[in-house]
Amino acid sequence: MNLVERQRQFLEATTKHFGTSRGRPRELFGVSNSAKIVEGGIQLGVVNLENVKDDTEGLILGCVLRFPPEDEVYFAVYIRKDKVSLVQRLADMKRLGAASKDAVKKDSEQETDFSLEPAETTDTLEDNSDITIKYNNRNHLVAVYLAADGRLWLRNAGFWGSLKFDLSPFGPGVEPDQVAVALYPPSASARRSLLAREFVGWLGSLVGHEKIHELPVWADTAALGPMMRRSPATVSIDEIENSIEKLGGHYRNKEVRRLHAALNFLDHKHFVILAGLSGTGKTQLALKYARAVHGVTSDKDPDPLIFECPVRPEWTDPTSLTGYYDVLSNRYMVPTFLDAVLVATAHRDSPVFVILDEMNLARIEYYLSDVLSVIETRGALQLHSNSVPLEGSNGTNVRAEIPIPPNLYIIGTINVDETTNPVSDKVLDRASVIDMSTVDAASFIDFLAVRHPELQASSTAFAPKLIEVHRLMQQHGRGFGYRLIEEFVRYHAFDAKHLGNAPDSVTDDLLVQKVFVKLRGAERQRGLLNSLDKACDRLPRAKAYIQRLISDLDEFGSFQAMR
């Protein structure tokens, strides 16, 4: 589909959306349709408004702005309520152009300078130069600007490079009724590059976010390759495991196989919770599994069928997942989880993955109750009570009821520590829970050294001591995860390259900075402290740290490193 075809389809969609049969957007999609950002606003383009009459039903001004590498933002400004002001401004410009022509006796088709009288309307730019504006006695080339005040300002000869001055002498400004936006190429999740999305948000800050309406103009099936349309159950577990390892995953306790089975053994329910210590790779396992199923070979490549939902402590009801109707914008606000449901509904052949990260930061049964109920009953999410679909904040129409489709896969992660909430039986009964607390420090250090040869020397230098400390802590339920081990390795490598400290000295520092800061407990942990005290005989800072904790235990009956 070429540019002209995309323009035509966008204009058809906007005309239908605005409900007018007499819009005149074609002229802006000529050679001067590209929008241009200027100081204090945006130049929409140059349009032929020569024949705009008093009886014009409304005016649609459409244009496009391109963002690297290939994104295009199509947007159209609709003027109806303030049409009289626009027609008046057009008439004023023609009149001033004709007066200037008569004054200097030039041909009626020639553009001429018309300087406003200083005593009446002369204004000054920031560089204190007088504003001189050209006028033409025709409106066949009108530059249209959208300024920070949310109004449209017109010129029929010449251009402004900045809107940072008093525009009132060149008015009246015209207030747009609505702005329609469409994004190309289409995206399965209605999410775009950061630049394109930021522009849409900035456009809303100019005219008011309630006036921005995103239209799903183009079908997005082309965005999904054949590997993104295969069921996880049909993918070989060997292929998934190999793909996850190539993506940098290290899972030696059959976590991948257990996750694969738990997600796919039922046709109608795909809900798994990964539990364990912080830093054991729970979130990364979920992400890498989804990428492996979709055939995505790099963590840096976008995957439009993965939705990450970080849970927040203040979530107390389902609206954080399923959204709500916003009376101010007259739209249904679509959070990430509901966005995933809508995408899965639109793409029934593609597995869509939702990752609820750190689920138990809030009470799971509070915010997930509706979803859990629908999963079990195979009913539908009740979103609103309107008999007709509502416009969603992501440009999608949102029906009153939406079933959770069978191609939606939910993977949650929970940490087990004092900052989280307990998980109720209601939740545990409805999910498969995979414990990932067992960490094989030795094999992971070997894995890092093989995958990153530049870390080989550093791994060899400290591995025995870190493995010993990890073994002691894990025996007493105070183990640590792969994230900490990798950072331990990379810190050693950085120090060896840039600072040159002795490896034992670096290990001594890191045990205090990264490992022992997590220690806390009471009398039952005395054995752990005594064992660590012996293990740190040749590490003075770490040994002193442990002895301080032992002293606290003797004096207070408990200890906590970070107090």
Buried (B, 14 or more C-beta within 10 A) or exposed (E): EEEEEBBEBBBEBBBEBBEBEEBBBBBBBEEBBBBBEBEBBBBBBBBBBBEBEEEBEBBBBBBBBBBEEEBBBBBBBBBBEBBEBBBBBBEBBBEBBBEBBEEEEEEEEEBBEBEBEEEEEEBEBEEEEEBEBBBBBBBBBBBBBBBBBBBBBBBBBBEBEEBBBEBEEBBBBBBBBBBBBBBBBBBBBBBBBEEBBEBBEEBBEBBBBEBBBBBBBBEBEEBBEEEBBBBBBEBEEEEBBEBBBEBBBBBEBEBBEBBBBBBBEEEEBBBBBBBBBBBBBBBBBBBBBBBBBBBBEEEEEEBBBBBBBEBEEEBEEBBBBBBBBEEEBEBBBBBBBBBBBBBBBBBEEBBBBBBBBBBBBBBBBBBBBBBBBBBEEEEEBEBBEEEEBBBBBBBBEBBBEBEBBBBBBBBBBBBBEEEBBEBEEEBEEBBBBBBBBEBBBBEBBBBBBEEBEEBBBBBEBBBEBBBBBBBBBBEBEBBBBBBBBBEBBBBBBEBBEEEEBEBBBBBBBBBBEBBBEBBBBEEEBBEBBEBBBEBBEEBEBBBEBBBEBBEBBEEEEBBBBEE
